[in-house]
Amino acid sequence: MFKDVENKINRKNKILFDHNSSSLQELSVLIDNSSRLTITLWALDCAQIPLNKFKNEYPNDNRPRVSITKAYEWARGEIKMPLAKNTY
């Protein structure tokens, strides 16, 4: 583990990273050298974990799932942004 994150955990900080965190430097370089599409798809993939938790907690609320589905469709060029934004 990175020392800066470990120190924040030991101090019981709730926010473990900031834009100067050494643990984020490599990720920052990858983001700077990636396309918007790559970053968008990565973020949507990351959203699956909290989405699954949300579905377990609120099984009848499908708004987040539909929104993420629309965002994937937009990223793949299947729909235009106004349609993706106006899902609800």
Secondary structure, DSSP 8 states (H G I E B T S, - for coil): --HHHHHHHHTT-S----TT-GGGHHHHHHHHTS-HHHHHHHHHHHTHHHHHHHHHH-TT--HHHHHHHHHHHHHTTSS-HHHHHT--
